[in-house]
Amino acid sequence: MSLFPYHISIYQNYALIFLAGSYCVAALSDLRRMAAQSDFAEVWVAAVAVLLSLDAYFLFAGELLPISFIVKWILILAFSSLALTIRLLSIAPMDVAAAAATAAALPPVSAGAYFIFLAVVGELLSPILKHFGSDDAYPYLPAVFVSSTIVVCMSLAGILP
């Protein structure tokens, strides 16, 4: 057991694949109507709760060190709070729920890095996504979908530690 586990477990892979599928459907809805259905946000919040519960189980089973658990969830809470309060990524609460769900399915170090990766992907895609929006508002779920899909592919290919 390492201080900060880098490997992705099978349950994390399945969670990432499930989330990527839901992001695909929500992103298409977001591109069409600039509003994805709120049901998706409920699923993503539930996914965060389930993944938190799984991490807590592994913590109490002795398979996850307390510092790893604490660092991961503080990073998720901090980045999510920053994204909501100071508009770190200029995204809606639903987009924050989606990003938090992906981060929750990752190991501690990767969870924090994911938000930075998402910001970079969002910036790269913003010129394209602005064509689907109005004024300064544009759909952000496609950026969440793309970044999550890249993370899933890297994980399945063994590139993501």
Secondary structure, DSSP 8 states (H G I E B T S, - for coil): --SS-----HHHHHHHHHHHHHHHHHHHHHHHHS---HHHHHHHHHHHHHHHHHHHHHHHTTSS-HHHHHHHHHHHHHHHHHHHHS-SS---HHHHHHHHHHHHTS-HHHHHHHHHHHHHHHHHHHHHHGGGSBTTB---HHHHHHHHHHHHHHHHTT---
